[in-house]
Amino acid sequence: MSDTLLQVNDLRLHYQTRNGVARAVDGVSFDIRRNEALVVLGESGCGKSSLAKALLRVLPRNINHFGGQVHFAGLDLMALNDEQFRKQIQWNRISLVMQAAMNALNPVVRVGEQVAEPLRVHRGWNKKQAMEKVAETFNKVGVASDFLSRYPFELSGGMRQRVVLAMALVTEPELVILDEPTSALDVLTQASIMNVLKRIKQEDGTSFMLITHDVATSSELADRVALMYAGQMVEVSDARDFFHAPAHPYSKLLMDSVPRLHQPEPPVHIPGEPPNLHNPPAGCRFAERCPSRFDRCGQDPKPITLKDRRKVSCWLHAGEGQS
């Protein structure tokens, strides 16, 4: 059995808007291994959430272009029609924890029934079977079984987030995509949620794709890091390498912008703004903000695999790639 669970090559998701075509995901390639946590980092608006929607095929109506190659456990997902994808993949083998837990829950339906819905819809379980599994999953994420009969407004923000996590885990998928799962939560609740994820990864062998802009939180779970900028992946590397010795100029500036204890220098500010995805610049999309830019940055940088196996899309490393 291959160690690679998800393989993505040249994935593109473009939206048709009033201002033209927005290239939210524009030629993204990466992979996720079994029992691995891949953290997708990036500024707001860089395409992280659109990447999650593309993988789980939760697409809005204003799609201009959706294409690329996506293989999951050897299965070509792009060859499946929508009905096949819904029955075989969606919530059965890949699930999603969306942003804003309160908005993901129906306010007039008890949370136990909502978490049971994937089992009843995708597995055909009866209500008794499904509710027993929900109680088991609630226990796994730290929610007492007496919460089954409560409504979302009766739960705290942290408990609602745990319920949404239980909804994603109840079918025991191989991959769970988490889109900003700790946003709007206090620091202690964030730490508690991350501890739950680490325990589930260790005990169940679940793979995670954590989407966030929070560097500190992501470091708690990450095995590898994929950094997005303006709809593209600019660096994919092991977490230890990324957090201690980032390779791409954007990665370096991003890490330098994070406050640290006992750091004599203040955090740096990344100058400029991300490019407009309706009309991205030719060549490297970070060039206008990059302190190391030179003439070759006007050409599109191709992913370069360095000797430590990390992949970097930057002309500064053109001579370091493996043959």
N, C-alpha and C positions, 0 to 999 in steps of 0.2 A: 504494500500500500504506500502510495506516494505521501511524503511529508507535507506537500503543498495542498491546502484545502481550497483556497480561492486564488485564481490566476486572472488578472485583469490586464489587457493590452489595448492601448490606444482607445480608451473609452471616451466618448464624446456625448455631451448633452447640451444642446443649444436651445434657447428659448426665443420665440418670436414676440417682441414687445413693440410698443408704440414708437420707441426710439431706434428700432432695428433689431438685429439678432444679437442676443447676449450669450457669449461663449462661457457658460458657467463651468462646465467640465470640458476641457479641450486637449484631448490626447493624453489621458492619464493611464499610467501603467504601474502595477505593483502586485504583490502577492501576500497572502496570509497563510501561515503554516498551521497545522493542527496544534491545539492547546497553546496558542500564542495570542498575545494581546498587542495589536498594532494600533498605535495612537496616530491619528491624523490631526496635525496641528496647522494653524493658520489664522490670519486675521479675519475678522468678520467680512463677509462678502467675497471670500476667495473661492467658494464653490464646494465647501465641505459638506453642507447639508444636501446640496444637489447631487453630490457623489453618492450619498446614502440612498437617496430616492432612486437614482439610476440603478443601483445594485439590487434593490428590492422591487424595482419597477413600480414605484408609487409616483406616477408621473402626472403633472398637470396637463391641461388641454392645449396650452400654447407651445407645444414642442415644435421646434423647427427642424432639429436633427437629433437622432438618438442612434448611436452605433458603436461598434468596437467588438472586442472579443472578451467574453467572460466565461470562464470554466470553473465549475464548482465540483470538487471531488471527481474530476474526470468527465463531468457532464457539461455539454455546451449549452449554456443558458440562453444565449441569443438565438439558438435554433428552436427554442420552445415558443409556442404561441401563448397568448395571455392566459388562456384557460389552463393549459398544461403547466405554465409557470405558477399559477395560483394553487393548483392542486398538489404539485410536486415539491415546490420550493418555498413559496411565501408562507411564513409562519410555521411551516413544518420543519424546514432545515435551516432557514435564515429568518431571523426576526429582527424587529427594530424597536428601540426605545426612543421615542420622539422627544423633542424639546417641549418644555412647559407641561408638566404632568397633569395639572388641573384641566388643561385644554384637551388632553388625550382621553379623559374620562367623561362619560355621560353623567351629568349631575343628577338625573332622576332614576338611575339604575344602580342597584346595590353593587359594591365593588366585587364581591365574590362572583356574581353572575357575569360581570364584564370580563373577569380573568378566565372564567370557564368557557367563554364564547369560542376561542380558537379551538378548544378540544371538541366542542359540539359541532362546529362548522367544518373543520378540517379533518377530524378523526371520527366523527359520527358517534361520539360517546353520549350516553344518556346523562341526565342531570345529576343523578346520585354519583356515578363514576367520576364525572367531571368535578363536582364539588369536593370529593375526597382528594383528588389530585391537586386542586387549588389549595386546600388546607395544608397539604404537604409542602407545596411550593411557598406558601405564605411563611411557614415555619423556616424554610431555607433562607428567605430574605429578611427574616426578623420581624414578621408581622403576626400577632396573635390570631388564633383561629376565630375568636369572637368578632374580629373585624369583618368577617365574611358578609355579615348582614348590614354593614354600615354603608352610608352614602358618601361620595367623595368630599362633600363639604364638612363632614364630621371628622375628617382626618387632617393632621398637620401636613405641611409641605413635604417634610421628610417621609412621612408614612405614605403619602400619595405617590412619591417617587418610588418607594419600595413596591407598591401595588402595581405600578406600570412596569417595573422590572420583572415582577412575578408574571405579568401577562406575557412578557417576551420569553420567559423561561419555561412556562408551563408545558409546552409541547416538546421540551428537551431538544432544542435545535442545536446544530453543530456550530453555528456562527450567530452571534448576537451583535448587531450594530447599535451603538449607543451614541445618540446625538445630544451633546451637552447635558449629560444626565445629572450633573450636580449644579447647574446654573440656578441662581436665585435661592440657593440653600446656604445656611450658615456654615462656618468652617467645620464645626464639630460634626454636623450632619453629613457634610461632604466626605469627611474622613471615614465615617461609619459606612456610607454607601460604597466607598472604594474598598473597604475591608471585606464587605459582602462579596464584591466582584472577585477579589483575589481568592477568597475561600472557594467560591463556586468554580473558578478556573482550576484550582488545585484539585478539588474533590471530583468534579464532573468532567474535566478535560475540555470544557467549552472554550472555543476561540472567541475573542472579542475584537471589534473594531471601534475604538473610542474616538469620537470626533469632539474636539475641544479647541479653545484658544488659551486655556489655562495651563501654562507650562508646569507649574508646581503640582497641580492635581494629577496631570498626566504622568508625571514621573513615578507616581505610586504604583501604577499598573503596567506601564509600558515594557514590553520586550524589545520592540522595535518602534521607530518613529518615522512617519512619512510627513514631510512638510510641504504644504500646498501654498502656492502664490499665484494669484490671478488666473485660476482655473487649471493650473498645471502643477505637477509634482516636481519640486526642485531638489529634494534630497530624501533618500530612503536609507536608513542605517540602523544599526543596533542602538538601543537606548543609551547604553553606557558611552558609546562613541559620540552620539549626538549631544548628550547633555554635558560632556566634559571636553569634547574637542570637535565642535561642529565644523563642517567642511565648506558649505556654501556661504557666500557673504551674507545672504539674508539670514541664514541659520545663526551665524555669529552675532549679528546685530540683535536678533531676537533674544538670544541667550544673554547678551550684554544688557538688555533692557529689563531683565528680571531682577528685582531686589534680592539681596542675599544677606544673611547674618554675617557680621564681622567683615563686611566688604568695605575697604577704605574708599573706593571710588563710587560715586553715585551712579545709578542706572543711566544708560545712554538713551537718547531719543532717536528713533529711526526717522530720518528726514523724509519729506515729501509724502505723497499719497499713492495708494495702489492705482494702477491704470484702469480706465473704463473698459469693462468687458464687452461693450458694444463695439469698441474700436481699439483693440489692444495694439501696442506698438510692435513693429517688426523686430525680430531678434529677441534677445533676452528681455523679458518683461520687467525684470527688476533693475535693469541697467540705469534708468534715470535716478534711482535712489541709491545706487551702489557706489561706495567709495573706491572700489577697485576696477571700475569699468575702463575698457580700452576699446580700440577700433573694432576688434573682432566681435564685440558684444552686439553689433548690428545684425549678426547672423543668428539663426535659431540654434541654441545649444542643444546637443543631443545628450541623452543620459550616458554618463561615463562610469563604468564599474572600476572602482579603485582597488588597490591591493588588499584592503581590509574588507572587501566585498560590499561596501556601501556604494550606492548609486547617486551621482551628483550631476545635475544639469548646469554646468558652468564651464566656460572656456578656460578659466584659470587652471583647471585640472586636466586639460586636454592631453598633456604629455605624461600623465600618471596612470592612464587606463591600462587594464590588462589586455593582452593581445588575444 
